[in-house]
């Protein structure tokens, strides 16, 4: 005969005590707002420990007249409360027989919505009701565990994969669960049965076809150069989903990654102005102008629409900074004459020696001069540059001179133009040692 040792330690009225009883057979101990509940798998039977000896047994609410005296074995009834007494020490508890609490479910039906699944259990789920010492009716809240299939996004595989979902709910005839976007059945476990080791007491529903959907929208920004390379472009993103305060032109891939979805709609706003609407699951868009943007996606199918998900993109104003020295000695630090830039859409730089001869020019602001002329190291000393550039925030009517005039003096009105860069100055080439 399998036995569980149950230690009962409770407080009642003004008495404090801790008596020990042994449950004969399979049982579990529960507490409910300070009440001690003993639940048996079947046929409740109690025995006092040998160290205690014989006790008197009382059926509540009567705590004066014992129903059994001087015995160590007792056969309690389902749903009744009892008191055991040894001298002035007392212990109070309530007893339940799981055979009387076993759910009798004949059918499971489901109501599917976009937000949740409602399971309706046809049949009886007995409640654990009992009367407290104060005469008030109370009940122990039974719970169940529901297992079903859901889906989760796998970043590594860039795909949706099935995942096990578990919810613990009040064990009632109507159960409300999160909606699943994949075909699944629902397995209902009575937690009380599991506590008693009755793992076969489970209920299973049919397999239901989903109407709910999921989406995992992401943004992926383009990069210039390889990750880890030294970059002179300020705020160029190298990690996905980081689209705040970026340099333009910024190409962004928008991907909805919908599951059980049929329709997609992307909208891009600048402020309150709608720039475009696209009905593809994914698309690319290049942001050129400075300002704050919102990208909103709505995913839907015949039955459901997923609430829109919003991304914020902030494009920085242009910037162009020119150093005054570089050291092309191969030490990996400052080996090229490069500008620091942000949001530049057109660029041209010319480098001259002291006699005004053109020694190098380039049109990609991410590139630079390595300090060589015709493949041979250039002499140390001062060189002169002229830079003409346009930022993405320049007015569409802004003009600048592509072909430079050496050492041209800038006009005040040219200096004040937003996003227009007409720069000239000197750059010192120093080699030194590695």
C-alpha positions in Angstrom: 0.0 0.0 0.0 1.5 3.3 -1.1 1.5 6.0 1.5 2.2 9.7 1.6 3.3 11.4 4.7 1.4 14.6 5.1 2.5 17.2 7.7 -0.3 19.5 8.7 0.6 22.8 10.3 -2.3 25.3 10.6 -3.7 27.9 13.0 -7.2 27.8 14.2 -8.9 30.3 16.5 -6.6 31.0 19.4 -4.9 27.7 19.4 -1.6 26.9 17.7 -0.7 23.4 17.0 1.0 21.0 14.6 -0.3 17.5 14.5 0.8 14.7 12.1 -1.5 12.3 10.2 -0.7 9.8 7.5 -2.8 9.4 4.4 -3.3 5.8 3.4 -3.1 5.5 -0.3 -2.5 8.2 -2.9 -3.2 11.8 -1.7 -2.1 15.4 -2.0 -2.3 18.3 0.4 -3.7 21.7 -0.7 -4.2 24.9 1.1 -7.0 27.4 0.4 -6.8 30.7 2.2 -5.4 29.1 5.3 -7.7 26.0 5.1 -6.0 22.6 4.8 -7.5 20.3 2.2 -6.6 16.6 1.8 -7.4 15.1 -1.7 -7.3 11.4 -2.2 -7.2 9.6 -5.5 -10.0 7.4 -4.2 -11.3 5.8 -1.0 -10.1 8.4 1.6 -8.4 6.8 4.7 -6.4 8.5 7.4 -4.1 7.1 10.2 -2.4 8.9 13.0 1.3 8.5 13.4 2.5 6.0 16.1 4.2 8.8 17.9 0.8 10.5 18.5 -1.3 7.4 19.4 -5.0 7.3 19.5 -7.1 10.4 18.9 -10.6 11.6 18.9 -12.3 12.5 15.6 -14.9 15.2 15.1 -17.1 16.1 12.0 -17.4 19.8 11.5 -19.1 22.0 12.4 -19.5 20.0 15.6 -16.3 20.3 17.7 -17.9 19.1 20.9 -19.2 15.6 20.2 -16.7 13.2 18.7 -17.9 10.8 16.0 -15.0 8.3 16.8 -13.0 8.0 19.9 -9.7 6.4 20.9 -8.8 5.1 17.4 -5.9 5.8 15.0 -7.7 4.9 11.8 -10.5 6.9 10.2 -12.5 6.8 7.0 -13.6 10.3 6.1 -16.3 11.3 3.6 -16.0 13.4 0.5 -16.4 17.2 1.0 -16.6 17.0 4.8 -14.5 18.8 7.4 -13.0 17.1 10.4 -11.1 17.8 13.5 -8.7 15.5 15.4 -8.0 16.1 19.0 -5.2 14.9 21.3 -5.6 16.5 24.7 -5.9 20.2 24.2 -4.2 20.0 20.7 -6.4 20.1 17.7 -6.1 20.0 13.9 -8.8 20.9 11.3 -9.0 19.8 7.7 -11.3 19.0 4.8 -11.3 15.8 2.8 -12.0 15.2 -0.9 -12.3 12.1 -3.0 -11.0 12.6 -6.6 -13.4 10.0 -7.9 -16.1 12.5 -7.0 -14.3 15.3 -8.7 -13.4 13.6 -12.0 -14.6 15.7 -14.9 -17.2 14.1 -17.2 -16.8 15.8 -20.6 -18.7 14.4 -23.5 -17.6 16.9 -26.2 -15.3 19.8 -26.9 -16.3 22.6 -29.3 -14.3 25.6 -30.4 -15.1 29.2 -31.4 -12.2 30.7 -33.3 -11.7 34.4 -33.4 -8.8 36.6 -34.5 -7.7 37.3 -31.0 -8.4 34.0 -29.1 -9.8 30.5 -29.2 -12.8 29.7 -27.0 -13.2 26.1 -26.0 -16.6 24.9 -24.7 -16.6 21.7 -22.7 -19.9 19.9 -22.6 -20.3 18.0 -19.4 -19.7 18.3 -15.7 -16.6 19.7 -13.9 -17.3 19.2 -10.2 -16.2 22.0 -7.9 -14.4 21.5 -4.6 -17.0 23.1 -2.3 -17.0 22.9 1.5 -18.3 24.7 4.6 -15.9 26.6 6.8 -16.1 26.7 10.6 -17.8 30.1 10.4 -20.6 28.4 8.4 -19.7 30.1 5.1 -19.7 28.1 1.9 -16.4 28.3 0.0 -14.6 26.5 -2.8 -11.1 25.6 -4.0 -10.5 27.0 -7.4 -9.6 24.1 -9.7 -7.2 24.8 -12.5 -6.2 23.1 -15.7 -3.3 23.2 -18.1 -4.0 23.5 -21.8 -1.3 22.5 -24.4 -1.5 23.4 -28.0 0.7 24.4 -31.0 1.7 28.0 -31.6 4.3 29.5 -33.8 7.5 31.5 -33.0 9.8 33.4 -35.2 13.3 31.8 -35.7 15.8 34.6 -36.2 18.5 32.2 -37.3 16.5 30.4 -39.9 14.4 33.5 -40.7 11.2 31.5 -40.7 8.2 30.6 -38.5 8.5 27.3 -36.6 6.0 25.4 -34.5 6.3 25.9 -30.8 4.6 24.3 -27.8 2.2 26.7 -26.0 1.0 26.2 -22.5 -1.6 28.1 -20.6 -2.9 27.6 -17.0 -6.6 28.5 -16.6 -9.5 28.1 -14.2 -11.0 24.7 -14.9 -14.4 25.7 -16.2 -16.7 24.7 -19.0 -15.5 27.7 -21.1 -11.8 28.2 -21.6 -10.4 31.2 -23.4 -6.9 30.9 -25.0 -4.7 32.9 -27.2 -5.5 32.4 -30.9 -3.1 30.1 -32.8 -2.1 30.8 -36.4 -1.3 27.1 -37.1 -3.5 23.9 -37.2 -3.6 22.5 -33.7 -5.6 20.5 -31.2 -5.9 21.3 -27.5 -5.0 18.9 -24.8 -6.5 19.7 -21.4 -4.8 18.4 -18.2 -6.6 18.5 -14.9 -3.8 19.8 -12.6 -5.5 18.2 -9.6 -5.3 14.8 -11.3 -1.6 15.4 -12.1 -0.9 16.2 -8.5 -2.3 12.8 -7.7 -0.3 11.1 -10.4 -3.4 10.4 -12.6 -1.7 11.5 -15.8 -4.2 9.6 -18.0 -7.0 12.0 -17.0 -6.6 14.3 -20.0 -9.0 15.6 -22.6 -8.2 16.2 -26.3 -10.0 18.3 -28.8 -10.2 17.8 -32.6 -7.7 19.6 -34.8 -8.9 23.1 -35.7 -7.8 25.1 -38.8 -6.7 28.6 -37.8 -8.0 31.9 -38.9 -5.7 34.0 -36.7 -2.4 35.3 -38.1 1.0 36.5 -36.9 3.6 38.9 -38.3 7.2 39.6 -37.5 7.9 42.8 -39.4 11.6 43.8 -39.6 13.6 46.5 -41.3 17.1 45.8 -42.8 19.2 48.8 -43.7 21.8 48.7 -46.4 25.5 49.1 -45.5 28.5 50.6 -47.3 31.6 48.6 -47.0 32.1 45.6 -44.9 31.1 45.3 -41.3 34.1 45.9 -39.1 35.9 48.2 -41.6 36.8 51.7 -40.7 34.1 54.0 -42.0 34.2 57.7 -42.3 30.4 57.9 -42.8 28.7 59.1 -39.7 25.6 57.1 -38.5 25.8 54.5 -41.2 24.0 51.4 -39.7 25.7 48.0 -39.6 23.1 46.2 -37.5 19.5 45.4 -38.6 16.5 47.1 -37.1 18.5 50.1 -36.1 17.1 53.0 -38.1 17.4 56.0 -35.9 19.4 59.1 -36.8 20.8 57.6 -40.0 22.8 59.0 -42.8 21.2 59.3 -46.2 20.8 57.9 -48.8 19.4 55.1 -46.7 17.9 52.1 -48.4 15.7 50.1 -46.1 14.2 46.6 -46.8 10.9 46.3 -45.2 9.7 42.7 -44.6 6.4 41.7 -43.0 7.1 38.0 -42.5 3.4 37.1 -42.2 2.1 33.7 -41.1 -1.4 32.7 -42.3 -1.5 36.1 -44.0 -3.0 36.8 -47.4 -2.8 40.6 -47.7 -0.1 43.2 -46.9 0.0 46.9 -46.9 3.0 49.2 -46.2 2.6 52.9 -45.9 5.4 55.4 -45.4 4.8 58.8 -44.0 6.9 62.0 -43.6 5.2 63.8 -40.8 1.5 63.6 -41.7 2.1 63.3 -45.5 1.7 59.9 -47.1 4.6 59.3 -49.4 3.7 55.8 -50.8 1.5 52.8 -50.3 2.7 49.3 -51.3 0.8 46.0 -51.2 3.8 43.6 -51.1 5.0 41.4 -48.2 8.4 43.1 -48.6 9.8 46.1 -50.5 12.7 48.5 -50.5 12.6 52.2 -50.1 15.5 54.8 -50.2 15.3 57.7 -47.9 17.0 60.8 -49.2 15.7 63.9 -47.4 16.4 64.7 -43.8 13.5 64.4 -41.4 11.4 61.9 -39.5 9.5 59.1 -41.2 7.0 56.5 -40.2 6.6 53.1 -41.9 3.4 51.3 -41.0 2.5 47.8 -42.0 -0.9 46.1 -41.8 -1.2 42.3 -42.3 -4.5 40.6 -42.9 -6.4 37.6 -44.3 -10.0 37.0 -45.2 -11.0 36.8 -41.5 -8.5 38.9 -39.5 -6.4 42.0 -39.6 -3.3 42.4 -37.5 -3.0 45.8 -35.8 -0.4 47.9 -37.6 3.2 47.9 -36.6 5.1 51.1 -36.9 8.8 51.8 -37.4 10.4 55.2 -37.0 13.2 56.4 -39.4 15.1 59.6 -38.7 17.4 60.9 -41.5 20.1 63.2 -40.3 21.0 66.6 -41.9 24.1 66.6 -44.0 27.6 67.1 -42.6 31.1 67.4 -44.1 34.3 67.7 -42.0 37.8 67.8 -43.4 40.9 67.0 -41.4 44.2 69.0 -41.7 46.7 66.1 -41.5 47.0 62.4 -42.4 49.8 59.9 -41.9 50.0 57.3 -44.7 52.7 55.1 -43.0 50.8 51.8 -43.0 50.0 51.7 -39.3 46.3 51.4 -39.9 45.5 54.7 -38.3 44.7 57.8 -40.4 46.4 56.3 -43.4 44.2 58.1 -45.9 43.0 61.6 -46.5 39.2 61.1 -45.9 36.4 63.4 -45.0 33.9 62.7 -42.2 30.5 62.9 -43.8 26.8 62.3 -43.4 23.9 62.4 -45.8 26.0 63.4 -48.9 24.5 62.6 -52.3 27.1 64.2 -54.6 30.8 64.6 -53.9 34.0 65.6 -55.7 37.4 66.3 -54.2 40.5 67.5 -56.0 44.0 67.5 -54.4 46.8 69.8 -55.7 50.5 70.1 -54.9 52.2 73.4 -54.1 52.7 74.2 -57.8 48.9 73.8 -58.5 49.2 70.4 -60.3 46.3 68.0 -59.8 47.7 64.9 -58.1 44.5 63.0 -57.1 40.7 63.3 -57.3 37.7 61.1 -56.2 33.9 61.2 -56.2 33.0 58.8 -53.5 32.9 60.4 -50.0 33.6 57.0 -48.4 36.9 56.8 -50.3 40.1 58.9 -49.9 43.6 59.6 -51.0 46.3 57.1 -49.8 49.1 59.6 -50.2 50.6 58.2 -53.5 51.0 59.8 -56.9 51.2 57.4 -59.8 51.6 54.5 -57.4 54.6 56.1 -55.7 54.6 57.7 -52.2 54.1 61.4 -52.4 56.5 63.8 -50.6 55.7 65.0 -47.2 54.3 68.5 -46.8 51.3 70.6 -47.5 48.8 69.8 -50.3 45.7 71.8 -51.2 42.2 70.5 -51.7 39.0 71.7 -53.3 35.7 70.0 -52.4 32.3 70.4 -54.0 29.4 68.4 -52.5 25.7 68.4 -52.1 23.8 67.0 -49.1 20.6 65.2 -49.3 19.0 68.1 -47.4 20.0 70.7 -50.1 17.3 72.6 -51.8 16.5 71.2 -55.2 17.4 74.6 -56.7 20.8 74.7 -55.0 23.7 75.0 -57.4 27.4 74.3 -56.9 30.4 74.2 -59.1 31.6 70.8 -60.2 34.8 72.0 -61.8 36.8 73.8 -59.2 38.7 77.0 -59.4 41.9 76.6 -57.4 41.8 78.5 -54.1 38.5 80.0 -55.0 37.2 82.4 -52.3 33.7 81.5 -51.2 30.9 84.0 -51.3 28.9 84.7 -48.2 25.7 83.6 -49.8 27.3 80.3 -50.9 28.5 79.6 -47.4 24.9 80.0 -46.1 23.3 77.5 -48.4 22.0 74.5 -46.5 23.5 71.2 -47.8 25.9 72.9 -50.2 29.6 72.4 -49.6 32.3 74.4 -51.3 35.4 73.9 -49.3 39.1 74.5 -49.9 42.1 74.4 -47.7 45.4 72.6 -47.0 46.1 69.0 -45.9 49.4 68.1 -44.4 50.9 64.7 -45.4 53.2 63.3 -42.6 54.7 59.9 -42.7 56.9 59.4 -39.6 57.5 55.8 -38.5 55.0 52.9 -38.1 
